[in-house]
Amino acid sequence: VQLVESGGGLVQPGASLRLSCVASGFTFSSYPMTWYRQAPGKERELVGGITKAGDMSSLTASVKGRFTISRDNNKNTVYLQMNRMTPEDTAVYYCNVYIGATMFWGQGTQVTVSS
């Protein structure tokens, strides 16, 4: 199983970014996917998840209305669209899949929101 995140960077408050996570080594369309983030000095927290078909998603309260999760099962890719970003969104963002009692993680992509 391999998960590779990309799309992070330095942006100003109010800006948007789209993160991507390309998956390989498993049948992508058979598993829900999740996004987590870890801010400096804080524990890793769940951002949200999406069903295996991509027909339903959920987001933590702090990002609801600003972030959306989507996936393209033809491309083995899950996305995190982040809008109206704030400095509190600064973190390393990870995608995650839970297969057979094991949680697999990507290497993460750094997102920094600063003026």
C-alpha positions as CSV (number, residue, x, y, z in Angstrom):
1,V,0.0,0.0,0.0
2,Q,1.3,3.4,-0.9
3,L,-0.3,6.8,-0.4
4,V,1.4,9.9,-1.9
5,E,0.1,13.3,-1.0
6,S,0.8,16.5,-2.9
7,G,-0.4,20.0,-3.4
8,G,0.7,21.6,-0.2
9,G,2.4,25.0,0.1
10,L,2.4,28.5,1.6
11,V,-0.7,30.5,1.0
12,Q,-2.2,33.7,2.5
13,P,-5.3,33.7,4.6
14,G,-8.4,33.5,2.5
15,A,-6.7,31.5,-0.2
16,S,-7.5,28.0,-1.5
17,L,-5.5,24.9,-2.1
18,R,-6.3,21.4,-3.4
19,L,-4.5,18.5,-2.0
20,S,-4.3,15.2,-3.8
21,C,-3.5,11.7,-2.6
22,V,-2.6,9.0,-5.1
23,A,-3.1,5.5,-3.9
24,S,-1.6,2.2,-5.1
25,G,-1.1,-1.3,-3.9
26,F,-4.8,-2.0,-3.1
27,T,-8.2,-1.8,-4.7
28,F,-8.8,1.9,-4.2
29,S,-12.5,1.8,-5.0
30,S,-13.2,-0.7,-2.3
31,Y,-12.2,1.4,0.7
32,P,-13.3,4.7,2.3
33,M,-10.5,7.2,2.5
34,T,-9.8,9.8,5.2
35,W,-7.8,13.0,5.6
36,Y,-6.0,13.9,8.8
37,R,-3.8,16.8,9.8
38,Q,-1.3,17.6,12.4
39,A,-0.5,21.1,13.5
40,P,2.8,21.9,15.2
41,G,2.7,20.8,18.8
42,K,-0.7,19.2,18.5
43,E,-2.0,15.7,18.0
44,R,-3.0,14.4,14.7
45,E,-6.7,15.1,14.1
46,L,-9.3,13.8,11.6
47,V,-10.3,16.3,8.9
48,G,-12.9,14.1,7.2
49,G,-13.6,11.1,5.2
50,I,-15.3,9.9,2.1
51,T,-17.1,6.6,1.2
52,K,-15.6,4.2,-1.2
53,A,-18.1,5.2,-4.0
54,G,-17.6,8.9,-3.2
55,D,-21.3,9.5,-2.7
56,M,-21.0,10.7,0.9
57,S,-18.4,12.6,2.9
58,S,-18.1,14.1,6.3
59,L,-15.9,16.8,7.7
60,T,-14.9,17.9,11.1
61,A,-16.8,21.0,12.4
62,S,-13.8,23.4,12.1
63,V,-13.6,22.9,8.4
64,K,-17.2,22.2,7.4
65,G,-18.4,24.7,4.8
66,R,-14.8,25.5,3.7
67,F,-13.3,22.1,2.8
68,T,-14.7,19.4,0.6
69,I,-13.5,15.8,0.0
70,S,-13.9,14.1,-3.3
71,R,-12.3,11.1,-5.1
72,D,-11.8,9.8,-8.6
73,N,-11.7,6.0,-8.5
74,N,-10.5,5.9,-12.1
75,K,-7.4,7.8,-11.0
76,N,-7.0,6.1,-7.6
77,T,-7.0,9.6,-6.1
78,V,-8.7,11.4,-3.2
79,Y,-8.8,15.1,-3.0
80,L,-9.1,17.7,-0.3
81,Q,-10.3,21.1,-1.5
82,M,-9.6,23.8,1.0
83,N,-11.2,27.2,0.7
84,R,-11.1,30.4,2.8
85,M,-8.1,29.1,4.6
86,T,-7.0,30.5,8.0
87,P,-3.7,30.3,9.9
88,E,-5.4,27.6,12.0
89,D,-5.3,25.3,9.0
90,T,-1.5,25.3,9.1
91,A,-0.5,21.6,9.5
92,V,0.9,18.6,7.8
93,Y,-1.9,16.9,5.9
94,Y,-2.1,13.1,5.6
95,C,-4.4,10.8,3.7
96,N,-5.2,7.5,5.3
97,V,-6.8,4.1,4.6
98,Y,-7.7,1.4,7.0
99,I,-7.2,-2.1,5.5
100,G,-7.4,-5.4,7.5
101,A,-6.9,-3.8,10.9
102,T,-4.0,-1.7,9.7
103,M,-4.0,2.0,9.1
104,F,-1.8,3.1,6.2
105,W,-0.5,6.7,6.0
106,G,1.2,8.8,3.3
107,Q,4.2,10.9,4.0
108,G,2.1,14.0,4.4
109,T,2.2,17.4,2.7
110,Q,2.9,20.7,4.5
111,V,0.3,23.4,4.3
112,T,1.1,26.8,5.8
113,V,-1.3,29.7,5.9
114,S,0.4,33.0,6.7
115,S,0.4,36.6,5.6
